[in-house]
Amino acid sequence: MRAIQLSLILLTCGLISLLLACTEATPRAPTDAEVLQAEALRPAKPQLAAKYERSCLGCHGIRGAAPLTGFAPAWVPRLTKGPEVLLAHARDGFNGMPAKGLCSDCTDDDLRDLIQFMSLSQ
């Protein structure tokens, strides 16, 4: 009887662990100050800054569905997927993200640099 109880406890713990692993924690919402900071941030390289302003800022510089530039709680879960997954999502589109973020002249290197800038993982 004790072995059955122990088995049921272990099975229950295993199922709970699986359920918790499948749920993605929602990051906290950015504060007004963090949104203002994101609106002001620009890449140091002028060519990259121009591409950022033209293609990224409209979604990543405001409070919305896209991860806010410089807002770590939104970027950490994405960064854990690895740089190649993030590049593929940026290049090919993912969920609400259009392919290349509508930056038709962005190369893979540009996209990598923009991801690095926006996630502030420099």
Backbone atoms as SQL, in Angstrom:
CREATE TABLE atoms (id INTEGER PRIMARY KEY, chain TEXT, resi INTEGER, resn TEXT, atom TEXT, x REAL, y REAL, z REAL);
INSERT INTO atoms VALUES
  (1, 'A', 1, 'MET', 'N', 0.825, -1.196, 0.000),
  (2, 'A', 1, 'MET', 'CA', 0.000, 0.000, 0.000),
  (3, 'A', 1, 'MET', 'C', 0.868, 1.258, 0.000),
  (4, 'A', 2, 'ARG', 'N', 1.928, 1.214, 0.777),
  (5, 'A', 2, 'ARG', 'CA', 2.821, 2.367, 0.866),
  (6, 'A', 2, 'ARG', 'C', 3.507, 2.631, -0.470),
  (7, 'A', 3, 'ALA', 'N', 3.853, 1.586, -1.180),
  (8, 'A', 3, 'ALA', 'CA', 4.493, 1.727, -2.492),
  (9, 'A', 3, 'ALA', 'C', 3.531, 2.366, -3.492),
  (10, 'A', 4, 'ILE', 'N', 2.269, 2.037, -3.402),
  (11, 'A', 4, 'ILE', 'CA', 1.270, 2.630, -4.302),
  (12, 'A', 4, 'ILE', 'C', 1.111, 4.117, -3.995),
  (13, 'A', 5, 'GLN', 'N', 1.070, 4.478, -2.719),
  (14, 'A', 5, 'GLN', 'CA', 0.957, 5.887, -2.339),
  (15, 'A', 5, 'GLN', 'C', 2.164, 6.673, -2.830),
  (16, 'A', 6, 'LEU', 'N', 3.354, 6.104, -2.642),
  (17, 'A', 6, 'LEU', 'CA', 4.573, 6.758, -3.093),
  (18, 'A', 6, 'LEU', 'C', 4.563, 6.928, -4.612),
  (19, 'A', 7, 'SER', 'N', 4.117, 5.911, -5.306),
  (20, 'A', 7, 'SER', 'CA', 4.029, 5.985, -6.775),
  (21, 'A', 7, 'SER', 'C', 3.056, 7.075, -7.214),
  (22, 'A', 8, 'LEU', 'N', 1.919, 7.159, -6.541),
  (23, 'A', 8, 'LEU', 'CA', 0.930, 8.189, -6.878),
  (24, 'A', 8, 'LEU', 'C', 1.475, 9.590, -6.603),
  (25, 'A', 9, 'ILE', 'N', 2.195, 9.746, -5.520),
  (26, 'A', 9, 'ILE', 'CA', 2.795, 11.043, -5.197),
  (27, 'A', 9, 'ILE', 'C', 3.824, 11.424, -6.259),
  (28, 'A', 10, 'LEU', 'N', 4.684, 10.481, -6.622),
  (29, 'A', 10, 'LEU', 'CA', 5.692, 10.747, -7.646),
  (30, 'A', 10, 'LEU', 'C', 5.051, 11.051, -8.994),
  (31, 'A', 11, 'LEU', 'N', 4.016, 10.308, -9.335),
  (32, 'A', 11, 'LEU', 'CA', 3.304, 10.555, -10.597),
  (33, 'A', 11, 'LEU', 'C', 2.673, 11.939, -10.591),
  (34, 'A', 12, 'THR', 'N', 2.048, 12.317, -9.492),
  (35, 'A', 12, 'THR', 'CA', 1.424, 13.634, -9.379),
  (36, 'A', 12, 'THR', 'C', 2.475, 14.739, -9.487),
  (37, 'A', 13, 'CYS', 'N', 3.592, 14.573, -8.804),
  (38, 'A', 13, 'CYS', 'CA', 4.664, 15.575, -8.876),
  (39, 'A', 13, 'CYS', 'C', 5.203, 15.686, -10.302),
  (40, 'A', 14, 'GLY', 'N', 5.352, 14.557, -10.962),
  (41, 'A', 14, 'GLY', 'CA', 5.828, 14.566, -12.345),
  (42, 'A', 14, 'GLY', 'C', 4.863, 15.290, -13.268),
  (43, 'A', 15, 'LEU', 'N', 3.578, 15.037, -13.113),
  (44, 'A', 15, 'LEU', 'CA', 2.577, 15.705, -13.959),
  (45, 'A', 15, 'LEU', 'C', 2.545, 17.210, -13.692),
  (46, 'A', 16, 'ILE', 'N', 2.649, 17.591, -12.439),
  (47, 'A', 16, 'ILE', 'CA', 2.674, 19.024, -12.114),
  (48, 'A', 16, 'ILE', 'C', 3.903, 19.672, -12.724),
  (49, 'A', 17, 'SER', 'N', 5.046, 19.005, -12.643),
  (50, 'A', 17, 'SER', 'CA', 6.275, 19.542, -13.236),
  (51, 'A', 17, 'SER', 'C', 6.128, 19.729, -14.734),
  (52, 'A', 18, 'LEU', 'N', 5.524, 18.746, -15.394),
  (53, 'A', 18, 'LEU', 'CA', 5.311, 18.865, -16.840),
  (54, 'A', 18, 'LEU', 'C', 4.396, 20.032, -17.179),
  (55, 'A', 19, 'LEU', 'N', 3.337, 20.193, -16.416),
  (56, 'A', 19, 'LEU', 'CA', 2.419, 21.307, -16.662),
  (57, 'A', 19, 'LEU', 'C', 3.106, 22.650, -16.444),
  (58, 'A', 20, 'LEU', 'N', 3.897, 22.753, -15.408),
  (59, 'A', 20, 'LEU', 'CA', 4.603, 24.011, -15.146),
  (60, 'A', 20, 'LEU', 'C', 5.620, 24.298, -16.240),
  (61, 'A', 21, 'ALA', 'N', 6.252, 23.272, -16.766),
  (62, 'A', 21, 'ALA', 'CA', 7.240, 23.464, -17.831),
  (63, 'A', 21, 'ALA', 'C', 6.579, 23.929, -19.121),
  (64, 'A', 22, 'CYS', 'N', 5.335, 23.574, -19.307),
  (65, 'A', 22, 'CYS', 'CA', 4.635, 23.945, -20.538),
  (66, 'A', 22, 'CYS', 'C', 4.065, 25.352, -20.494),
  (67, 'A', 23, 'THR', 'N', 3.937, 25.920, -19.326),
  (68, 'A', 23, 'THR', 'CA', 3.387, 27.274, -19.234),
  (69, 'A', 23, 'THR', 'C', 4.517, 28.276, -19.260),
  (70, 'A', 24, 'GLU', 'N', 4.347, 29.303, -20.037),
  (71, 'A', 24, 'GLU', 'CA', 5.354, 30.354, -20.141),
  (72, 'A', 24, 'GLU', 'C', 4.914, 31.522, -19.278),
  (73, 'A', 25, 'ALA', 'N', 5.759, 31.901, -18.356),
  (74, 'A', 25, 'ALA', 'CA', 5.430, 33.006, -17.462),
  (75, 'A', 25, 'ALA', 'C', 5.316, 34.305, -18.256),
  (76, 'A', 26, 'THR', 'N', 4.305, 35.070, -17.945),
  (77, 'A', 26, 'THR', 'CA', 4.118, 36.353, -18.587),
  (78, 'A', 26, 'THR', 'C', 4.990, 37.379, -17.876),
  (79, 'A', 27, 'PRO', 'N', 5.863, 38.075, -18.620),
  (80, 'A', 27, 'PRO', 'CA', 6.703, 39.078, -17.953),
  (81, 'A', 27, 'PRO', 'C', 5.849, 40.240, -17.453),
  (82, 'A', 28, 'ARG', 'N', 6.372, 40.921, -16.452),
  (83, 'A', 28, 'ARG', 'CA', 5.650, 42.089, -15.946),
  (84, 'A', 28, 'ARG', 'C', 5.577, 43.147, -17.047),
  (85, 'A', 29, 'ALA', 'N', 4.598, 43.996, -16.937),
  (86, 'A', 29, 'ALA', 'CA', 4.444, 45.067, -17.918),
  (87, 'A', 29, 'ALA', 'C', 5.505, 46.134, -17.670),
  (88, 'A', 30, 'PRO', 'N', 6.013, 46.743, -18.750),
  (89, 'A', 30, 'PRO', 'CA', 7.004, 47.808, -18.560),
  (90, 'A', 30, 'PRO', 'C', 6.359, 49.037, -17.920),
  (91, 'A', 31, 'THR', 'N', 7.153, 49.737, -17.143),
  (92, 'A', 31, 'THR', 'CA', 6.685, 50.978, -16.530),
  (93, 'A', 31, 'THR', 'C', 6.696, 52.093, -17.581),
  (94, 'A', 32, 'ASP', 'N', 6.075, 53.204, -17.259),
  (95, 'A', 32, 'ASP', 'CA', 6.094, 54.352, -18.166),
  (96, 'A', 32, 'ASP', 'C', 7.521, 54.822, -18.422),
  (97, 'A', 33, 'ALA', 'N', 8.356, 54.801, -17.381),
  (98, 'A', 33, 'ALA', 'CA', 9.758, 55.219, -17.538),
  (99, 'A', 33, 'ALA', 'C', 10.504, 54.287, -18.488),
  (100, 'A', 34, 'GLU', 'N', 10.228, 52.999, -18.416),
  (101, 'A', 34, 'GLU', 'CA', 10.887, 52.036, -19.311),
  (102, 'A', 34, 'GLU', 'C', 10.433, 52.228, -20.755),
  (103, 'A', 35, 'VAL', 'N', 9.186, 52.582, -20.943),
  (104, 'A', 35, 'VAL', 'CA', 8.689, 52.855, -22.297),
  (105, 'A', 35, 'VAL', 'C', 9.351, 54.118, -22.841),
  (106, 'A', 36, 'LEU', 'N', 9.452, 55.153, -22.027),
  (107, 'A', 36, 'LEU', 'CA', 10.128, 56.383, -22.460),
  (108, 'A', 36, 'LEU', 'C', 11.590, 56.121, -22.803),
  (109, 'A', 37, 'GLN', 'N', 12.241, 55.290, -22.017),
  (110, 'A', 37, 'GLN', 'CA', 13.632, 54.940, -22.302),
  (111, 'A', 37, 'GLN', 'C', 13.731, 54.205, -23.639),
  (112, 'A', 38, 'ALA', 'N', 12.829, 53.255, -23.875),
  (113, 'A', 38, 'ALA', 'CA', 12.844, 52.496, -25.133),
  (114, 'A', 38, 'ALA', 'C', 12.619, 53.404, -26.337),
  (115, 'A', 39, 'GLU', 'N', 11.757, 54.400, -26.174),
  (116, 'A', 39, 'GLU', 'CA', 11.497, 55.339, -27.274),
  (117, 'A', 39, 'GLU', 'C', 12.741, 56.132, -27.640),
  (118, 'A', 40, 'ALA', 'N', 13.619, 56.335, -26.671),
  (119, 'A', 40, 'ALA', 'CA', 14.805, 57.173, -26.893),
  (120, 'A', 40, 'ALA', 'C', 16.034, 56.386, -27.361),
  (121, 'A', 41, 'LEU', 'N', 16.042, 55.078, -27.169),
  (122, 'A', 41, 'LEU', 'CA', 17.217, 54.274, -27.516),
  (123, 'A', 41, 'LEU', 'C', 17.398, 54.146, -29.023),
  (124, 'A', 42, 'ARG', 'N', 18.668, 54.211, -29.465),
  (125, 'A', 42, 'ARG', 'CA', 19.013, 54.012, -30.875),
  (126, 'A', 42, 'ARG', 'C', 20.348, 53.281, -30.959),
  (127, 'A', 43, 'PRO', 'N', 20.517, 52.433, -31.959),
  (128, 'A', 43, 'PRO', 'CA', 21.834, 51.807, -32.155),
  (129, 'A', 43, 'PRO', 'C', 22.896, 52.874, -32.426),
  (130, 'A', 44, 'ALA', 'N', 24.136, 52.580, -32.050),
  (131, 'A', 44, 'ALA', 'CA', 25.232, 53.532, -32.231),
  (132, 'A', 44, 'ALA', 'C', 25.610, 53.716, -33.700),
  (133, 'A', 45, 'LYS', 'N', 25.525, 52.662, -34.479),
  (134, 'A', 45, 'LYS', 'CA', 25.887, 52.748, -35.901),
  (135, 'A', 45, 'LYS', 'C', 24.771, 53.477, -36.661),
  (136, 'A', 46, 'PRO', 'N', 25.093, 54.561, -37.375),
  (137, 'A', 46, 'PRO', 'CA', 24.061, 55.341, -38.071),
  (138, 'A', 46, 'PRO', 'C', 23.207, 54.522, -39.049),
  (139, 'A', 47, 'GLN', 'N', 23.834, 53.630, -39.821),
  (140, 'A', 47, 'GLN', 'CA', 23.050, 52.830, -40.783),
  (141, 'A', 47, 'GLN', 'C', 22.079, 51.906, -40.064),
  (142, 'A', 48, 'LEU', 'N', 22.538, 51.308, -38.967),
  (143, 'A', 48, 'LEU', 'CA', 21.673, 50.423, -38.193),
  (144, 'A', 48, 'LEU', 'C', 20.570, 51.225, -37.499),
  (145, 'A', 49, 'ALA', 'N', 20.911, 52.423, -37.023),
  (146, 'A', 49, 'ALA', 'CA', 19.913, 53.288, -36.380),
  (147, 'A', 49, 'ALA', 'C', 18.810, 53.658, -37.370),
  (148, 'A', 50, 'ALA', 'N', 19.190, 53.921, -38.618),
  (149, 'A', 50, 'ALA', 'CA', 18.192, 54.263, -39.640),
  (150, 'A', 50, 'ALA', 'C', 17.256, 53.083, -39.890),
  (151, 'A', 51, 'LYS', 'N', 17.811, 51.882, -39.974),
  (152, 'A', 51, 'LYS', 'CA', 16.974, 50.690, -40.184),
  (153, 'A', 51, 'LYS', 'C', 16.085, 50.438, -38.975),
  (154, 'A', 52, 'TYR', 'N', 16.626, 50.634, -37.788),
  (155, 'A', 52, 'TYR', 'CA', 15.854, 50.465, -36.562),
  (156, 'A', 52, 'TYR', 'C', 14.671, 51.437, -36.542),
  (157, 'A', 53, 'GLU', 'N', 14.946, 52.710, -36.825),
  (158, 'A', 53, 'GLU', 'CA', 13.878, 53.716, -36.801),
  (159, 'A', 53, 'GLU', 'C', 12.809, 53.421, -37.841),
  (160, 'A', 54, 'ARG', 'N', 13.235, 52.963, -39.002),
  (161, 'A', 54, 'ARG', 'CA', 12.305, 52.711, -40.103),
  (162, 'A', 54, 'ARG', 'C', 11.486, 51.436, -39.902),
  (163, 'A', 55, 'SER', 'N', 12.109, 50.396, -39.324),
  (164, 'A', 55, 'SER', 'CA', 11.452, 49.096, -39.322),
  (165, 'A', 55, 'SER', 'C', 11.130, 48.522, -37.941),
  (166, 'A', 56, 'CYS', 'N', 11.842, 48.895, -36.916),
  (167, 'A', 56, 'CYS', 'CA', 11.695, 48.249, -35.604),
  (168, 'A', 56, 'CYS', 'C', 10.993, 49.119, -34.569),
  (169, 'A', 57, 'LEU', 'N', 11.322, 50.388, -34.569),
  (170, 'A', 57, 'LEU', 'CA', 10.869, 51.306, -33.527),
  (171, 'A', 57, 'LEU', 'C', 9.352, 51.333, -33.376),
  (172, 'A', 58, 'GLY', 'N', 8.634, 51.258, -34.466),
  (173, 'A', 58, 'GLY', 'CA', 7.173, 51.352, -34.422),
  (174, 'A', 58, 'GLY', 'C', 6.519, 50.286, -33.557),
  (175, 'A', 59, 'CYS', 'N', 7.158, 49.122, -33.440),
  (176, 'A', 59, 'CYS', 'CA', 6.610, 48.043, -32.616),
  (177, 'A', 59, 'CYS', 'C', 7.406, 47.812, -31.338),
  (178, 'A', 60, 'HIS', 'N', 8.728, 47.956, -31.404),
  (179, 'A', 60, 'HIS', 'CA', 9.586, 47.652, -30.263),
  (180, 'A', 60, 'HIS', 'C', 9.892, 48.880, -29.409),
  (181, 'A', 61, 'GLY', 'N', 9.430, 50.048, -29.810),
  (182, 'A', 61, 'GLY', 'CA', 9.663, 51.264, -29.044),
  (183, 'A', 61, 'GLY', 'C', 8.415, 51.758, -28.343),
  (184, 'A', 62, 'ILE', 'N', 7.379, 50.948, -28.338),
  (185, 'A', 62, 'ILE', 'CA', 6.121, 51.313, -27.690),
  (186, 'A', 62, 'ILE', 'C', 5.633, 50.150, -26.830),
  (187, 'A', 63, 'ARG', 'N', 4.720, 50.437, -25.949),
  (188, 'A', 63, 'ARG', 'CA', 4.090, 49.381, -25.154),
  (189, 'A', 63, 'ARG', 'C', 3.131, 48.640, -26.090),
  (190, 'A', 64, 'GLY', 'N', 3.330, 47.347, -26.227),
  (191, 'A', 64, 'GLY', 'CA', 2.475, 46.564, -27.117),
  (192, 'A', 64, 'GLY', 'C', 2.836, 45.097, -27.077),
  (193, 'A', 65, 'ALA', 'N', 2.525, 44.402, -28.152),
  (194, 'A', 65, 'ALA', 'CA', 2.757, 42.959, -28.201),
  (195, 'A', 65, 'ALA', 'C', 4.223, 42.604, -28.416),
  (196, 'A', 66, 'ALA', 'N', 4.968, 43.448, -29.122),
  (197, 'A', 66, 'ALA', 'CA', 6.377, 43.168, -29.396),
  (198, 'A', 66, 'ALA', 'C', 7.205, 43.425, -28.143),
  (199, 'A', 67, 'PRO', 'N', 8.289, 42.661, -27.960),
  (200, 'A', 67, 'PRO', 'CA', 9.138, 42.929, -26.797),
  (201, 'A', 67, 'PRO', 'C', 9.760, 44.324, -26.889),
  (202, 'A', 68, 'LEU', 'N', 9.617, 45.080, -25.830),
  (203, 'A', 68, 'LEU', 'CA', 10.097, 46.456, -25.785),
  (204, 'A', 68, 'LEU', 'C', 11.620, 46.488, -25.794),
  (205, 'A', 69, 'THR', 'N', 12.188, 47.360, -26.598),
  (206, 'A', 69, 'THR', 'CA', 13.643, 47.509, -26.652),
  (207, 'A', 69, 'THR', 'C', 14.189, 47.812, -25.266),
  (208, 'A', 70, 'GLY', 'N', 15.181, 47.013, -24.860),
  (209, 'A', 70, 'GLY', 'CA', 15.846, 47.220, -23.586),
  (210, 'A', 70, 'GLY', 'C', 15.115, 46.703, -22.370),
  (211, 'A', 71, 'PHE', 'N', 13.953, 46.091, -22.555),
  (212, 'A', 71, 'PHE', 'CA', 13.144, 45.613, -21.434),
  (213, 'A', 71, 'PHE', 'C', 13.421, 44.127, -21.220),
  (214, 'A', 72, 'ALA', 'N', 14.364, 43.841, -20.327),
  (215, 'A', 72, 'ALA', 'CA', 14.862, 42.476, -20.110),
  (216, 'A', 72, 'ALA', 'C', 13.769, 41.442, -19.828),
  (217, 'A', 73, 'PRO', 'N', 12.746, 41.744, -19.011),
  (218, 'A', 73, 'PRO', 'CA', 11.747, 40.704, -18.746),
  (219, 'A', 73, 'PRO', 'C', 11.067, 40.159, -20.010),
  (220, 'A', 74, 'ALA', 'N', 10.969, 40.964, -21.036),
  (221, 'A', 74, 'ALA', 'CA', 10.364, 40.486, -22.280),
  (222, 'A', 74, 'ALA', 'C', 11.370, 39.740, -23.150),
  (223, 'A', 75, 'TRP', 'N', 12.649, 40.051, -23.010),
  (224, 'A', 75, 'TRP', 'CA', 13.672, 39.460, -23.871),
  (225, 'A', 75, 'TRP', 'C', 14.257, 38.165, -23.329),
  (226, 'A', 76, 'VAL', 'N', 14.332, 38.009, -22.017),
  (227, 'A', 76, 'VAL', 'CA', 14.976, 36.827, -21.437),
  (228, 'A', 76, 'VAL', 'C', 14.383, 35.523, -21.970),
  (229, 'A', 77, 'PRO', 'N', 13.045, 35.351, -21.986),
  (230, 'A', 77, 'PRO', 'CA', 12.520, 34.074, -22.501),
  (231, 'A', 77, 'PRO', 'C', 12.860, 33.851, -23.981),
  (232, 'A', 78, 'ARG', 'N', 12.982, 34.917, -24.725),
  (233, 'A', 78, 'ARG', 'CA', 13.332, 34.790, -26.146),
  (234, 'A', 78, 'ARG', 'C', 14.812, 34.447, -26.308),
  (235, 'A', 79, 'LEU', 'N', 15.652, 35.086, -25.519),
  (236, 'A', 79, 'LEU', 'CA', 17.092, 34.857, -25.602),
  (237, 'A', 79, 'LEU', 'C', 17.457, 33.424, -25.219),
  (238, 'A', 80, 'THR', 'N', 16.680, 32.818, -24.344),
  (239, 'A', 80, 'THR', 'CA', 16.977, 31.444, -23.942),
  (240, 'A', 80, 'THR', 'C', 16.767, 30.454, -25.080),
  (241, 'A', 81, 'LYS', 'N', 16.051, 30.861, -26.104),
  (242, 'A', 81, 'LYS', 'CA', 15.842, 29.981, -27.265),
  (243, 'A', 81, 'LYS', 'C', 17.068, 29.917, -28.164),
  (244, 'A', 82, 'GLY', 'N', 17.981, 30.851, -27.967),
  (245, 'A', 82, 'GLY', 'CA', 19.225, 30.853, -28.719),
  (246, 'A', 82, 'GLY', 'C', 19.204, 31.838, -29.875),
  (247, 'A', 83, 'PRO', 'N', 20.392, 32.310, -30.265),
  (248, 'A', 83, 'PRO', 'CA', 20.491, 33.343, -31.297),
  (249, 'A', 83, 'PRO', 'C', 19.997, 32.893, -32.669),
  (250, 'A', 84, 'GLU', 'N', 20.175, 31.630, -33.010),
  (251, 'A', 84, 'GLU', 'CA', 19.739, 31.174, -34.339),
  (252, 'A', 84, 'GLU', 'C', 18.221, 31.110, -34.443),
  (253, 'A', 85, 'VAL', 'N', 17.551, 30.752, -33.358),
  (254, 'A', 85, 'VAL', 'CA', 16.079, 30.741, -33.350),
  (255, 'A', 85, 'VAL', 'C', 15.559, 32.168, -33.466),
  (256, 'A', 86, 'LEU', 'N', 16.162, 33.093, -32.705),
  (257, 'A', 86, 'LEU', 'CA', 15.732, 34.490, -32.797),
  (258, 'A', 86, 'LEU', 'C', 15.964, 35.045, -34.200),
  (259, 'A', 87, 'LEU', 'N', 17.094, 34.718, -34.784),
  (260, 'A', 87, 'LEU', 'CA', 17.370, 35.169, -36.148),
  (261, 'A', 87, 'LEU', 'C', 16.340, 34.598, -37.119),
  (262, 'A', 88, 'ALA', 'N', 16.039, 33.319, -37.006),
  (263, 'A', 88, 'ALA', 'CA', 15.049, 32.698, -37.894),
  (264, 'A', 88, 'ALA', 'C', 13.684, 33.362, -37.730),
  (265, 'A', 89, 'HIS', 'N', 13.285, 33.646, -36.488),
  (266, 'A', 89, 'HIS', 'CA', 12.000, 34.310, -36.260),
  (267, 'A', 89, 'HIS', 'C', 11.984, 35.708, -36.869),
  (268, 'A', 90, 'ALA', 'N', 13.087, 36.431, -36.712),
  (269, 'A', 90, 'ALA', 'CA', 13.157, 37.787, -37.281),
  (270, 'A', 90, 'ALA', 'C', 13.174, 37.730, -38.802),
  (271, 'A', 91, 'ARG', 'N', 13.942, 36.812, -39.358),
  (272, 'A', 91, 'ARG', 'CA', 14.083, 36.730, -40.817),
  (273, 'A', 91, 'ARG', 'C', 12.803, 36.211, -41.483),
  (274, 'A', 92, 'ASP', 'N', 12.216, 35.165, -40.913),
  (275, 'A', 92, 'ASP', 'CA', 11.093, 34.486, -41.553),
  (276, 'A', 92, 'ASP', 'C', 9.726, 34.943, -41.058),
  (277, 'A', 93, 'GLY', 'N', 9.718, 35.666, -39.938),
  (278, 'A', 93, 'GLY', 'CA', 8.460, 36.064, -39.322),
  (279, 'A', 93, 'GLY', 'C', 8.047, 35.032, -38.284),
  (280, 'A', 94, 'PHE', 'N', 7.323, 35.471, -37.282),
  (281, 'A', 94, 'PHE', 'CA', 6.903, 34.569, -36.207),
  (282, 'A', 94, 'PHE', 'C', 5.751, 35.223, -35.464),
  (283, 'A', 95, 'ASN', 'N', 4.665, 34.491, -35.322),
  (284, 'A', 95, 'ASN', 'CA', 3.459, 35.034, -34.693),
  (285, 'A', 95, 'ASN', 'C', 3.116, 36.372, -35.359),
  (286, 'A', 96, 'GLY', 'N', 3.097, 37.473, -34.630),
  (287, 'A', 96, 'GLY', 'CA', 2.751, 38.771, -35.202),
  (288, 'A', 96, 'GLY', 'C', 3.906, 39.495, -35.864),
  (289, 'A', 97, 'MET', 'N', 5.111, 38.931, -35.773),
  (290, 'A', 97, 'MET', 'CA', 6.299, 39.568, -36.359),
  (291, 'A', 97, 'MET', 'C', 6.348, 39.268, -37.849),
  (292, 'A', 98, 'PRO', 'N', 6.298, 40.312, -38.678),
  (293, 'A', 98, 'PRO', 'CA', 6.417, 40.068, -40.123),
  (294, 'A', 98, 'PRO', 'C', 7.851, 39.708, -40.494),
  (295, 'A', 99, 'ALA', 'N', 8.009, 39.024, -41.601),
  (296, 'A', 99, 'ALA', 'CA', 9.340, 38.644, -42.064),
  (297, 'A', 99, 'ALA', 'C', 10.238, 39.871, -42.141),
  (298, 'A', 100, 'LYS', 'N', 11.417, 39.740, -41.577),
  (299, 'A', 100, 'LYS', 'CA', 12.436, 40.794, -41.519),
  (300, 'A', 100, 'LYS', 'C', 11.930, 42.066, -40.837),
  (301, 'A', 101, 'GLY', 'N', 10.829, 41.971, -40.120),
  (302, 'A', 101, 'GLY', 'CA', 10.289, 43.162, -39.459),
  (303, 'A', 101, 'GLY', 'C', 10.002, 44.266, -40.453),
  (304, 'A', 102, 'LEU', 'N', 9.703, 43.859, -41.685),
  (305, 'A', 102, 'LEU', 'CA', 9.447, 44.765, -42.810),
  (306, 'A', 102, 'LEU', 'C', 10.685, 45.556, -43.224),
  (307, 'A', 103, 'CYS', 'N', 11.854, 45.038, -42.876),
  (308, 'A', 103, 'CYS', 'CA', 13.120, 45.666, -43.282),
  (309, 'A', 103, 'CYS', 'C', 13.671, 44.855, -44.453),
  (310, 'A', 104, 'SER', 'N', 13.183, 45.146, -45.633),
  (311, 'A', 104, 'SER', 'CA', 13.534, 44.333, -46.803),
  (312, 'A', 104, 'SER', 'C', 15.019, 44.372, -47.141),
  (313, 'A', 105, 'ASP', 'N', 15.718, 45.427, -46.743),
  (314, 'A', 105, 'ASP', 'CA', 17.150, 45.508, -47.051),
  (315, 'A', 105, 'ASP', 'C', 18.033, 45.063, -45.883),
  (316, 'A', 106, 'CYS', 'N', 17.445, 44.488, -44.841),
  (317, 'A', 106, 'CYS', 'CA', 18.222, 43.985, -43.714),
  (318, 'A', 106, 'CYS', 'C', 18.844, 42.639, -44.060),
  (319, 'A', 107, 'THR', 'N', 20.129, 42.533, -43.810),
  (320, 'A', 107, 'THR', 'CA', 20.830, 41.265, -43.968),
  (321, 'A', 107, 'THR', 'C', 20.699, 40.479, -42.659),
  (322, 'A', 108, 'ASP', 'N', 21.130, 39.229, -42.674),
  (323, 'A', 108, 'ASP', 'CA', 21.136, 38.451, -41.438),
  (324, 'A', 108, 'ASP', 'C', 22.003, 39.134, -40.381),
  (325, 'A', 109, 'ASP', 'N', 23.135, 39.704, -40.808),
  (326, 'A', 109, 'ASP', 'CA', 23.994, 40.416, -39.853),
  (327, 'A', 109, 'ASP', 'C', 23.280, 41.628, -39.259),
  (328, 'A', 110, 'ASP', 'N', 22.527, 42.363, -40.101),
  (329, 'A', 110, 'ASP', 'CA', 21.741, 43.492, -39.593),
  (330, 'A', 110, 'ASP', 'C', 20.725, 43.006, -38.562),
  (331, 'A', 111, 'LEU', 'N', 20.031, 41.923, -38.898),
  (332, 'A', 111, 'LEU', 'CA', 19.019, 41.398, -37.983),
  (333, 'A', 111, 'LEU', 'C', 19.649, 40.949, -36.667),
  (334, 'A', 112, 'ARG', 'N', 20.801, 40.283, -36.740),
  (335, 'A', 112, 'ARG', 'CA', 21.508, 39.884, -35.513),
  (336, 'A', 112, 'ARG', 'C', 21.861, 41.114, -34.671),
  (337, 'A', 113, 'ASP', 'N', 22.393, 42.144, -35.344),
  (338, 'A', 113, 'ASP', 'CA', 22.768, 43.370, -34.628),
  (339, 'A', 113, 'ASP', 'C', 21.545, 44.059, -34.019),
  (340, 'A', 114, 'LEU', 'N', 20.446, 44.065, -34.745),
  (341, 'A', 114, 'LEU', 'CA', 19.222, 44.692, -34.223),
  (342, 'A', 114, 'LEU', 'C', 18.671, 43.912, -33.043),
  (343, 'A', 115, 'ILE', 'N', 18.686, 42.586, -33.136),
  (344, 'A', 115, 'ILE', 'CA', 18.229, 41.762, -32.005),
  (345, 'A', 115, 'ILE', 'C', 19.115, 42.030, -30.793),
  (346, 'A', 116, 'GLN', 'N', 20.412, 42.052, -31.024),
  (347, 'A', 116, 'GLN', 'CA', 21.349, 42.291, -29.923),
  (348, 'A', 116, 'GLN', 'C', 21.097, 43.668, -29.301),
  (349, 'A', 117, 'PHE', 'N', 20.902, 44.668, -30.131),
  (350, 'A', 117, 'PHE', 'CA', 20.633, 46.018, -29.632),
  (351, 'A', 117, 'PHE', 'C', 19.323, 46.047, -28.837),
  (352, 'A', 118, 'MET', 'N', 18.256, 45.517, -29.416),
  (353, 'A', 118, 'MET', 'CA', 16.952, 45.601, -28.755),
  (354, 'A', 118, 'MET', 'C', 16.905, 44.817, -27.452),
  (355, 'A', 119, 'SER', 'N', 17.624, 43.697, -27.424),
  (356, 'A', 119, 'SER', 'CA', 17.640, 42.892, -26.204),
  (357, 'A', 119, 'SER', 'C', 18.705, 43.397, -25.232),
  (358, 'A', 120, 'LEU', 'N', 19.510, 44.351, -25.688),
  (359, 'A', 120, 'LEU', 'CA', 20.602, 44.916, -24.892),
  (360, 'A', 120, 'LEU', 'C', 21.523, 43.827, -24.354),
  (361, 'A', 121, 'SER', 'N', 21.737, 42.807, -25.188),
  (362, 'A', 121, 'SER', 'CA', 22.650, 41.724, -24.815),
  (363, 'A', 121, 'SER', 'C', 24.016, 41.965, -25.427),
  (364, 'A', 122, 'GLN', 'N', 24.425, 43.209, -25.465),
  (365, 'A', 122, 'GLN', 'CA', 25.669, 43.593, -26.132),
  (366, 'A', 122, 'GLN', 'C', 26.874, 43.277, -25.291);
